[in-house]
């Protein structure tokens, strides 16, 4: 129960980026009132790996944002990313959050057997429209 509340609060603070007293109270209220806390089965090692990946994704997200400011990304691609078997709903949420947290990717849809439909942004190819070829 405490682990679930801490995970929900962590996601809340990552989404809001606000540590004011009112936001902390709202985050605690949301974490407590969200359904499904005790009934869901847990895969604690996989959950720990997911939280670790989110922590590592924070610097990656800042790097991608800086790269997109310096060099606009105009090429788009949509791919289906496979899902590991037997993922709990909480782990599916963490996967979607991790993919969407970085600025170059967003999950468009989750299809149960196939995986996540992900929209990617890429920089233009050298010599293509929108980028000058190197001199």
DSSP file (Angstrom, degrees, kcal/mol; ACC not computed):
  #  RESIDUE AA STRUCTURE BP1 BP2  ACC     N-H-->O    O-->H-N    N-H-->O    O-->H-N    TCO  KAPPA ALPHA  PHI   PSI    X-CA   Y-CA   Z-CA
    1    1 A X     >        0   0    0      0, 0.0     4,-2.2     0, 0.0     5,-0.2   0.000 360.0 360.0 360.0 -45.4    0.0    0.0    0.0
    2    2 A X  H  >  +     0   0    0      1,-0.2     4,-2.6     2,-0.2     5,-0.2   0.899 360.0  52.2 -66.2 -39.6    2.8    2.5    0.9
    3    3 A X  H  > S+     0   0    0      1,-0.2     4,-2.4     2,-0.2    -1,-0.2   0.893 109.2  50.0 -61.9 -39.8    4.7    1.5   -2.2
    4    4 A X  H  > S+     0   0    0      2,-0.2     4,-2.5     1,-0.2    -2,-0.2   0.917 111.4  48.1 -65.3 -43.4    1.6    2.2   -4.4
    5    5 A X  H  X S+     0   0    0     -4,-2.2     4,-2.6     2,-0.2    -2,-0.2   0.912 112.3  49.1 -63.7 -42.3    1.1    5.6   -2.7
    6    6 A X  H  X S+     0   0    0     -4,-2.6     4,-2.5     2,-0.2    -2,-0.2   0.904 111.4  49.5 -64.8 -40.2    4.7    6.6   -3.2
    7    7 A X  H  X S+     0   0    0     -4,-2.4     4,-2.4     2,-0.2    -2,-0.2   0.931 112.3  47.5 -62.9 -45.4    4.6    5.5   -6.9
    8    8 A X  H  X S+     0   0    0     -4,-2.5     4,-2.3     1,-0.2    -2,-0.2   0.904 113.1  48.5 -63.6 -40.9    1.4    7.5   -7.5
    9    9 A X  H  X S+     0   0    0     -4,-2.6     4,-2.7     2,-0.2    -1,-0.2   0.899 109.9  52.5 -65.7 -39.4    2.9   10.6   -5.7
   10   10 A X  H  X S+     0   0    0     -4,-2.5     4,-2.2     1,-0.2    -2,-0.2   0.933 111.5  45.5 -61.3 -45.9    6.1   10.3   -7.7
   11   11 A X  H  X S+     0   0    0     -4,-2.4     4,-2.2     2,-0.2    -1,-0.2   0.898 111.8  53.6 -63.8 -39.7    4.2   10.2  -11.0
   12   12 A X  H  X S+     0   0    0     -4,-2.3     4,-2.5     1,-0.2     5,-0.3   0.932 110.8  45.1 -59.4 -47.1    2.0   13.1   -9.8
   13   13 A X  H  X S+     0   0    0     -4,-2.7     4,-2.5     1,-0.2    -1,-0.2   0.841 111.5  52.7 -70.1 -32.4    5.1   15.2   -9.0
   14   14 A X  H  < S+     0   0    0     -4,-2.2    -1,-0.2    -5,-0.2    -2,-0.2   0.877 113.9  44.1 -66.9 -36.6    6.7   14.3  -12.3
   15   15 A X  H  < S+     0   0    0     -4,-2.2    -2,-0.2    -5,-0.2    -1,-0.2   0.886 124.9  31.2 -75.0 -38.9    3.6   15.4  -14.1
   16   16 A X  H  < S-     0   0    0     -4,-2.5    -3,-0.2    -5,-0.2    -2,-0.2   0.796  79.7-156.2 -92.5 -29.4    3.0   18.6  -12.2
   17   17 A X     <  +     0   0    0     -4,-2.5     2,-0.4    -5,-0.3    -3,-0.1   0.877  55.5 120.4  52.5  41.3    6.6   19.7  -11.4
   18   18 A X        -     0   0    0     -5,-0.2    -1,-0.2     2,-0.1    -2,-0.1  -0.983  41.3-178.7-139.4 122.3    5.1   21.7   -8.5
   19   19 A X        +     0   0    0     -2,-0.4     2,-0.0    -3,-0.1    -1,-0.0  -0.044  36.9 134.7-112.4  30.4    6.1   21.1   -4.8
   20   20 A X     >  -     0   0    0      1,-0.1     4,-2.2     4,-0.0     5,-0.2  -0.338  69.1-108.5 -73.2 162.6    3.8   23.7   -3.2
   21   21 A X  H  > S+     0   0    0      1,-0.2     4,-2.2     2,-0.2     5,-0.2   0.892 118.6  50.2 -59.3 -42.3    1.8   22.7   -0.1
   22   22 A X  H  > S+     0   0    0      1,-0.2     4,-2.5     2,-0.2    -1,-0.2   0.912 110.5  49.5 -64.8 -42.4   -1.5   22.7   -2.0
   23   23 A X  H  > S+     0   0    0      2,-0.2     4,-2.7     1,-0.2    -1,-0.2   0.869 109.3  52.4 -66.5 -35.7   -0.1   20.5   -4.8
   24   24 A X  H  X S+     0   0    0     -4,-2.2     4,-2.5     2,-0.2    -1,-0.2   0.926 111.1  47.3 -64.4 -43.7    1.2   18.0   -2.3
   25   25 A X  H  X S+     0   0    0     -4,-2.2     4,-2.3     2,-0.2    -2,-0.2   0.913 113.4  47.4 -63.9 -42.3   -2.2   17.8   -0.6
   26   26 A X  H  X S+     0   0    0     -4,-2.5     4,-2.7     2,-0.2    -2,-0.2   0.913 111.8  51.3 -64.5 -41.7   -3.9   17.4   -4.0
   27   27 A X  H  X S+     0   0    0     -4,-2.7     4,-2.6     2,-0.2    -2,-0.2   0.903 110.3  48.1 -62.4 -41.9   -1.4   14.7   -4.9
   28   28 A X  H  X S+     0   0    0     -4,-2.5     4,-2.2     2,-0.2    -1,-0.2   0.912 112.4  49.8 -64.4 -41.6   -1.9   12.8   -1.7
   29   29 A X  H  X S+     0   0    0     -4,-2.3     4,-2.4     2,-0.2    -2,-0.2   0.920 112.7  46.2 -63.3 -43.4   -5.7   13.0   -2.2
   30   30 A X  H  X S+     0   0    0     -4,-2.7     4,-1.7     1,-0.2    -2,-0.2   0.921 112.0  51.3 -64.5 -43.4   -5.4   11.8   -5.8
   31   31 A X  H  < S+     0   0    0     -4,-2.6    -1,-0.2     1,-0.2    -2,-0.2   0.872 115.1  42.5 -62.5 -37.6   -3.0    8.9   -4.7
   32   32 A X  H  < S+     0   0    0     -4,-2.2    -1,-0.2     1,-0.2    -2,-0.2   0.878 115.8  47.6 -76.6 -38.0   -5.4    7.8   -2.0
   33   33 A X  H  < S+     0   0    0     -4,-2.4    -2,-0.2    -5,-0.2    -1,-0.2   0.664  82.8 106.3 -82.6 -16.2   -8.6    8.1   -4.0
   34   34 A X  S  < S-     0   0    0     -4,-1.7     3,-0.4    -5,-0.2   -26,-0.0  -0.423  71.7-124.0 -63.8 135.7   -7.4    6.3   -7.2
   35   35 A X  S    S+     0   0    0      1,-0.2    -1,-0.1    -2,-0.1    -2,-0.0  -0.262  80.4  44.9 -77.9 165.7   -9.0    2.9   -7.4
   36   36 A X     >  +     0   0    0     -2,-0.0     4,-0.7     1,-0.0    -1,-0.2   0.656  63.7 133.1  84.9  18.2   -7.3   -0.5   -7.7
   37   37 A X  T  4 S+     0   0    0     -3,-0.4    -2,-0.1     1,-0.2   -33,-0.1   0.919  79.6  22.9 -69.8 -44.6   -4.6   -0.1   -5.1
   38   38 A X  T  4 S+     0   0    0      1,-0.1    -1,-0.2   -34,-0.0    -3,-0.0   0.682 115.6  61.7 -98.6 -20.2   -4.9   -3.4   -3.2
   39   39 A X  T  4 S+     0   0    0      2,-0.1     2,-0.2     0, 0.0    -1,-0.1   0.697  83.2  91.1 -83.1 -18.3   -6.6   -5.7   -5.7
   40   40 A X  S  < S-     0   0    0     -4,-0.7     2,-0.2     1,-0.1    48,-0.0  -0.541  77.6-121.8 -83.2 141.5   -3.9   -5.6   -8.4
   41   41 A X        -     0   0    0     -2,-0.2     2,-0.4     2,-0.0    -1,-0.1  -0.536  30.0-140.1 -76.8 149.5   -1.2   -8.2   -8.4
   42   42 A X        -     0   0    0     -2,-0.2     2,-0.5    48,-0.1     3,-0.1  -0.869  20.9-164.0-116.9 143.8    2.3   -6.8   -8.2
   43   43 A X     >  -     0   0    0     -2,-0.4     4,-2.5     1,-0.1     3,-0.2  -0.799  19.4-175.9-119.1  83.7    5.5   -7.7   -9.9
   44   44 A X  H  > S+     0   0    0     -2,-0.5     4,-2.6     1,-0.2     5,-0.2   0.849  76.1  50.0 -59.5 -43.8    7.9   -5.8   -7.6
   45   45 A X  H  > S+     0   0    0      1,-0.2     4,-2.1     2,-0.2    -1,-0.2   0.929 114.8  45.0 -61.5 -41.3   11.2   -6.4   -9.3
   46   46 A X  H  > S+     0   0    0     -3,-0.2     4,-2.1     2,-0.2    -2,-0.2   0.880 112.1  52.4 -68.5 -36.7    9.7   -5.3  -12.7
   47   47 A X  H  X S+     0   0    0     -4,-2.5     4,-2.3     2,-0.2    -2,-0.2   0.908 108.7  50.6 -63.7 -42.4    8.1   -2.3  -11.0
   48   48 A X  H  X S+     0   0    0     -4,-2.6     4,-2.2     1,-0.2    -2,-0.2   0.902 109.9  49.8 -62.2 -41.6   11.5   -1.3   -9.5
   49   49 A X  H  X S+     0   0    0     -4,-2.1     4,-2.2     2,-0.2    -1,-0.2   0.890 109.9  52.2 -63.6 -38.4   13.1   -1.6  -12.9
   50   50 A X  H  X S+     0   0    0     -4,-2.1     4,-1.9     2,-0.2    -2,-0.2   0.916 109.8  47.0 -64.5 -43.7   10.4    0.6  -14.4
   51   51 A X  H  X S+     0   0    0     -4,-2.3     4,-2.2     1,-0.2    -1,-0.2   0.895 111.1  52.9 -65.0 -39.1   10.9    3.3  -11.8
   52   52 A X  H  X S+     0   0    0     -4,-2.2     4,-2.0     1,-0.2    -2,-0.2   0.886 107.6  51.2 -62.1 -38.6   14.6    3.1  -12.4
   53   53 A X  H  X S+     0   0    0     -4,-2.2     4,-1.4     2,-0.2    -1,-0.2   0.871 108.4  52.1 -66.4 -35.8   14.1    3.6  -16.1
   54   54 A X  H  X S+     0   0    0     -4,-1.9     4,-0.8     2,-0.2    -2,-0.2   0.916 108.4  50.3 -65.9 -42.0   11.9    6.6  -15.4
   55   55 A X  H >X S+     0   0    0     -4,-2.2     3,-0.6     1,-0.2     4,-0.5   0.899 112.5  46.9 -63.1 -39.4   14.6    8.2  -13.3
   56   56 A X  H 3X S+     0   0    0     -4,-2.0     4,-0.9     1,-0.2    -1,-0.2   0.751 105.0  62.4 -72.3 -22.6   17.2    7.6  -16.1
   57   57 A X  H 3X S+     0   0    0     -4,-1.4     4,-2.6     1,-0.2    -1,-0.2   0.693  86.0  75.4 -76.5 -18.0   14.7    9.0  -18.6
   58   58 A X  H <X S+     0   0    0     -4,-0.8     4,-1.9    -3,-0.6    -1,-0.2   0.959  99.9  39.8 -62.3 -52.2   14.7   12.5  -16.9
   59   59 A X  H  X S+     0   0    0     -4,-0.5     4,-2.4     1,-0.2    -1,-0.2   0.877 114.8  55.2 -64.0 -33.5   18.2   13.5  -18.2
   60   60 A X  H  X S+     0   0    0     -4,-0.9     4,-2.6     2,-0.2    -2,-0.2   0.904 105.9  51.6 -62.6 -40.6   17.4   11.9  -21.6
   61   61 A X  H  X S+     0   0    0     -4,-2.6     4,-2.2     1,-0.2    42,-0.3   0.907 110.2  48.1 -64.1 -42.0   14.2   14.0  -21.8
   62   62 A X  H  X S+     0   0    0     -4,-1.9     4,-2.2     2,-0.2    -1,-0.2   0.910 112.0  50.2 -64.8 -40.7   16.2   17.2  -21.2
   63   63 A X  H  X S+     0   0    0     -4,-2.4     4,-2.4     1,-0.2    -2,-0.2   0.914 111.1  47.9 -62.8 -43.1   18.8   16.2  -23.7
   64   64 A X  H  X S+     0   0    0     -4,-2.6     4,-2.2     2,-0.2    -1,-0.2   0.886 110.2  52.5 -66.0 -37.7   16.2   15.5  -26.4
   65   65 A X  H  X S+     0   0    0     -4,-2.2     4,-1.5     2,-0.2    -2,-0.2   0.921 110.9  46.9 -64.1 -42.7   14.4   18.8  -25.7
   66   66 A X  H  X S+     0   0    0     -4,-2.2     4,-2.0     1,-0.2     5,-0.2   0.913 111.4  51.7 -63.8 -42.2   17.7   20.7  -26.1
   67   67 A X  H  X S+     0   0    0     -4,-2.4     4,-2.7     1,-0.2    -1,-0.2   0.883 108.6  51.0 -61.7 -38.7   18.4   18.8  -29.3
   68   68 A X  H  < S+     0   0    0     -4,-2.2    -1,-0.2     1,-0.2    -2,-0.2   0.800 109.1  51.3 -71.4 -27.7   15.0   19.7  -30.7
   69   69 A X  H  < S+     0   0    0     -4,-1.5     3,-0.3    -5,-0.2    -2,-0.2   0.882 116.3  40.0 -73.2 -37.7   15.5   23.4  -30.0
   70   70 A X  H  < S+     0   0    0     -4,-2.0     2,-0.4     1,-0.3    -2,-0.2   0.898 132.3  21.4 -76.2 -41.8   18.9   23.4  -31.7
   71   71 A X  S  < S-     0   0    0     -4,-2.7    -1,-0.3    -5,-0.2    -2,-0.1  -0.889  86.4-133.3-133.6  99.1   17.9   21.2  -34.7
   72   72 A X        -     0   0    0     -2,-0.4     2,-0.7    -3,-0.3    52,-0.6  -0.181  14.5-135.0 -56.7 141.9   14.1   21.0  -35.4
   73   73 A X        +     0   0    0     50,-0.2    50,-0.3    -5,-0.2    -1,-0.1  -0.887  35.9 159.2-101.2 116.2   12.8   17.5  -36.0
   74   74 A X        +     0   0    0     -2,-0.7     2,-0.4    48,-0.5    49,-0.2   0.527  44.1  91.7-115.9 -10.8   10.5   17.4  -39.0
   75   75 A X  E     -A  122   0A   0     47,-2.2    47,-3.2     2,-0.0     2,-0.3  -0.751  58.0-162.7 -92.3 133.5   10.5   13.7  -40.0
   76   76 A X  E     +A  121   0A   0     -2,-0.4     2,-0.3    45,-0.2    45,-0.2  -0.836  11.2 177.7-116.8 152.2    7.8   11.6  -38.4
   77   77 A X  E     -A  120   0A   0     43,-1.9    43,-3.5    -2,-0.3     2,-0.5  -0.988  15.5-153.0-151.2 142.5    7.4    7.8  -38.1
   78   78 A X  E     +A  119   0A   0     -2,-0.3     2,-0.3    41,-0.2    41,-0.2  -0.984  24.4 166.9-120.7 126.5    4.8    5.5  -36.5
   79   79 A X  E     -A  118   0A   0     39,-2.4    39,-3.3    -2,-0.5     2,-0.6  -0.908  35.8-121.2-133.1 159.9    5.9    2.1  -35.2
   80   80 A X  E     -A  117   0A   0     -2,-0.3     2,-0.5    37,-0.2    37,-0.2  -0.927  25.5-155.9-103.0 118.8    4.4   -0.6  -33.1
   81   81 A X  E     -A  116   0A   0     35,-3.1    35,-2.4    -2,-0.6    -2,-0.0  -0.813  21.7-119.2 -93.2 129.3    6.6   -1.4  -30.1
   82   82 A X        -     0   0    0     -2,-0.5     2,-0.4    33,-0.2    33,-0.2  -0.291  20.7-135.1 -68.6 153.7    6.2   -4.9  -28.6
   83   83 A X        -     0   0    0     31,-0.5     3,-0.1    30,-0.3    -1,-0.1  -0.887  21.7-112.3-108.1 138.4    5.0   -5.4  -25.0
   84   84 A X        -     0   0    0     -2,-0.4     3,-0.5     1,-0.1    -1,-0.0  -0.394  46.4 -97.1 -63.4 146.6    6.6   -7.9  -22.7
   85   85 A X  S    S+     0   0    0      1,-0.2    -1,-0.1    -2,-0.0    28,-0.0  -0.274 100.0  20.0 -67.9 154.1    4.2  -10.7  -21.9
   86   86 A X  S    S+     0   0    0      1,-0.2     2,-0.4    -3,-0.1    -1,-0.2   0.866  78.1 171.5  59.0  44.6    2.1  -10.8  -18.7
   87   87 A X        -     0   0    0     -3,-0.5    -1,-0.2     4,-0.0     2,-0.1  -0.708  27.9-133.5 -84.5 131.9    2.4   -7.0  -18.0
   88   88 A X     >  -     0   0    0     -2,-0.4     4,-2.3     1,-0.1     3,-0.3  -0.402  27.8-105.8 -74.7 160.9    0.2   -5.8  -15.2
   89   89 A X  H  > S+     0   0    0      1,-0.2     4,-2.2     2,-0.2     5,-0.1   0.858 121.8  54.7 -57.2 -35.2   -1.9   -2.6  -15.8
   90   90 A X  H  > S+     0   0    0      2,-0.2     4,-2.1     1,-0.2    -1,-0.2   0.899 108.9  46.5 -65.3 -40.2    0.5   -0.7  -13.6
   91   91 A X  H  > S+     0   0    0     -3,-0.3     4,-2.4     2,-0.2    -2,-0.2   0.848 109.9  53.7 -71.4 -33.8    3.5   -1.7  -15.6
   92   92 A X  H  X S+     0   0    0     -4,-2.3     4,-2.5     2,-0.2    -2,-0.2   0.923 109.2  49.6 -63.4 -42.8    1.7   -1.0  -18.8
   93   93 A X  H  X S+     0   0    0     -4,-2.2     4,-2.9     1,-0.2    -2,-0.2   0.921 110.3  50.0 -60.8 -43.7    1.0    2.5  -17.5
   94   94 A X  H  X S+     0   0    0     -4,-2.1     4,-2.7     2,-0.2    -1,-0.2   0.899 110.4  50.2 -62.8 -40.0    4.7    2.9  -16.5
   95   95 A X  H  X S+     0   0    0     -4,-2.4     4,-2.4     2,-0.2    -1,-0.2   0.940 113.1  45.5 -61.7 -46.6    5.8    1.8  -20.0
   96   96 A X  H  X S+     0   0    0     -4,-2.5     4,-2.5     1,-0.2    11,-0.3   0.909 113.6  49.8 -64.5 -41.7    3.4    4.3  -21.6
   97   97 A X  H  X S+     0   0    0     -4,-2.9     4,-1.9     1,-0.2    -1,-0.2   0.918 110.7  50.1 -61.9 -43.7    4.5    7.1  -19.2
   98   98 A X  H  X S+     0   0    0     -4,-2.7     4,-0.8     2,-0.2    -2,-0.2   0.907 113.3  45.1 -62.7 -43.3    8.2    6.4  -20.0
   99   99 A X  H  < S+     0   0    0     -4,-2.4     3,-0.5     1,-0.2     6,-0.3   0.918 117.6  43.6 -66.9 -42.9    7.7    6.5  -23.7
  100  100 A X  H  < S+     0   0    0     -4,-2.5    -1,-0.2     1,-0.2    -2,-0.2   0.716  99.7  72.4 -77.3 -21.1    5.6    9.6  -23.6
  101  101 A X  H  < S+     0   0    0     -4,-1.9     2,-0.3    -5,-0.2    -1,-0.2   0.833  84.5  75.3 -65.3 -33.4    7.8   11.4  -21.1
  102  102 A X  S >< S-     0   0    0     -4,-0.8     3,-1.3    -3,-0.5   -41,-0.1  -0.610  86.5-128.7 -82.6 142.9   10.5   12.0  -23.6
  103  103 A X  T 3  S+     0   0    0    -42,-0.3    -1,-0.1    -2,-0.3   -42,-0.1   0.704 100.6  58.0 -68.0 -20.7    9.8   14.8  -26.1
  104  104 A X  T 3  S+     0   0    0     16,-0.1    17,-1.8    -5,-0.0     2,-0.3   0.556 106.0  49.7 -87.4  -6.2   10.5   12.8  -29.3
  105  105 A X  E <   +B  120   0A   0     -3,-1.3     2,-0.3    -6,-0.3    15,-0.2  -0.954  52.4 175.3-135.3 150.5    7.9   10.0  -28.7
  106  106 A X  E     -B  119   0A   0     13,-1.4    13,-2.9    -2,-0.3     2,-0.5  -0.971  31.1-122.7-150.2 140.9    4.3    9.7  -27.7
  107  107 A X  E     -B  118   0A   0     -2,-0.3    11,-0.2   -11,-0.3     3,-0.1  -0.732  24.2-178.7 -84.6 124.2    2.1    6.6  -27.4
  108  108 A X  E     -     0   0A   0      9,-3.5     2,-0.3    -2,-0.5    -1,-0.2   0.804  65.0  -6.9 -89.8 -34.1   -0.9    6.9  -29.7
  109  109 A X  E     -B  117   0A   0      8,-1.1     8,-3.1     2,-0.0     2,-0.5  -0.990  54.3-134.9-160.1 154.0   -2.6    3.6  -28.8
  110  110 A X  E     -B  116   0A   0     -2,-0.3     2,-0.6     6,-0.2     6,-0.2  -0.973  19.2-169.3-117.8 116.6   -2.2    0.4  -26.8
  111  111 A X  E  >  -B  115   0A   0      4,-3.0     4,-2.0    -2,-0.5    -2,-0.0  -0.935  21.5-134.7-108.9 118.9   -3.2   -2.7  -28.7
  112  112 A X  T  4 S+     0   0    0     -2,-0.6    -1,-0.2     1,-0.2   -29,-0.1   0.833  94.4  24.0 -45.8 -61.0   -3.3   -5.7  -26.3
  113  113 A X  T  4 S+     0   0    0      1,-0.1   -30,-0.3     2,-0.1    -1,-0.2   0.883 128.4  42.6 -79.8 -32.2   -1.5   -8.5  -28.3
  114  114 A X  T  4 S-     0   0    0      1,-0.2   -31,-0.5   -32,-0.1     2,-0.3   0.972 101.4-127.1 -79.5 -54.7    0.6   -6.3  -30.7
  115  115 A X  E  <  - B   0 111A   0     -4,-2.0    -4,-3.0   -33,-0.2     2,-0.4  -0.987  45.0 -17.5 144.3-154.7    2.0   -3.5  -28.4
  116  116 A X  E     -AB  81 110A   0    -35,-2.4   -35,-3.1    -2,-0.3     2,-0.8  -0.748  48.6-138.2 -93.7 133.3    2.2    0.2  -28.2
  117  117 A X  E     -AB  80 109A   0     -8,-3.1    -9,-3.5    -2,-0.4    -8,-1.1  -0.838  32.9-168.9 -88.7 113.5    1.6    2.4  -31.3
  118  118 A X  E     -AB  79 107A   0    -39,-3.3   -39,-2.4    -2,-0.8     2,-0.5  -0.893  19.3-148.5-116.5 133.6    4.3    5.0  -30.9
  119  119 A X  E     -AB  78 106A   0    -13,-2.9   -13,-1.4    -2,-0.4     2,-0.3  -0.883  22.0-165.7 -98.0 123.8    4.8    8.3  -32.9
  120  120 A X  E     -AB  77 105A   0    -43,-3.5   -43,-1.9    -2,-0.5     2,-0.4  -0.841  12.7-150.1-110.9 146.2    8.5    9.2  -33.3
  121  121 A X  E     -A   76   0A   0    -17,-1.8     2,-0.3    -2,-0.3   -45,-0.2  -0.959  19.9-178.5-110.8 135.7   10.1   12.5  -34.3
  122  122 A X  E     -A   75   0A   0    -47,-3.2   -47,-2.2    -2,-0.4   -48,-0.5  -0.925  32.1-102.6-128.8 154.0   13.4   12.4  -36.2
  123  123 A X        -     0   0    0     -2,-0.3   -50,-0.2   -50,-0.3     3,-0.1  -0.403  53.6 -89.4 -68.6 155.8   15.7   15.1  -37.5
  124  124 A X        -     0   0    0    -52,-0.6    -1,-0.1     1,-0.1     2,-0.1  -0.301  47.1-101.1 -64.3 151.5   15.5   15.5  -41.3
  125  125 A X    >   -     0   0    0      1,-0.1     3,-2.2     4,-0.1     6,-0.1  -0.442  49.0 -90.0 -68.7 145.5   17.9   13.4  -43.3
  126  126 A X  T 3  S+     0   0    0      1,-0.3    -1,-0.1    -2,-0.1     7,-0.1  -0.338 114.0  16.6 -58.2 134.2   21.0   15.3  -44.6
  127  127 A X  T 3  S+     0   0    0      1,-0.3    -1,-0.3     4,-0.1     6,-0.1   0.368 100.5 120.2  85.1  -5.8   20.4   16.9  -47.9
  128  128 A X  S X  S-     0   0    0     -3,-2.2     3,-1.7     1,-0.2    -1,-0.3  -0.348  78.3 -68.9 -86.3 173.4   16.6   16.7  -47.6
  129  129 A X  T 3  S+     0   0    0      1,-0.2    -1,-0.2    -3,-0.1    -4,-0.1  -0.347 120.1  30.1 -61.2 135.7   14.2   19.5  -47.6
  130  130 A X  T 3  S+     0   0    0      1,-0.1     2,-0.4    -3,-0.1    -1,-0.2   0.286 107.1  77.5  98.5  -9.6   14.4   21.7  -44.5
  131  131 A X  S <  S-     0   0    0     -3,-1.7     2,-0.3    -6,-0.1    -4,-0.1  -0.998  74.2-129.9-134.9 135.2   18.1   21.1  -43.8
  132  132 A X        -     0   0    0     -2,-0.4    -4,-0.1    -3,-0.1    -5,-0.1  -0.615  30.4-115.1 -79.5 137.9   21.1   22.7  -45.5
  133  133 A X        -     0   0    0     -2,-0.3    -1,-0.1    -6,-0.1    -7,-0.0  -0.405  42.6 -91.4 -68.1 149.4   23.8   20.3  -46.7
  134  134 A X              0   0    0      1,-0.1    -1,-0.1    -2,-0.1     0, 0.0  -0.337 360.0 360.0 -62.6 142.9   27.1   20.7  -44.9
  135  135 A X              0   0    0     -3,-0.1    -1,-0.1    -2,-0.0    -2,-0.1   0.455 360.0 360.0 -79.9 360.0   29.5   23.1  -46.7
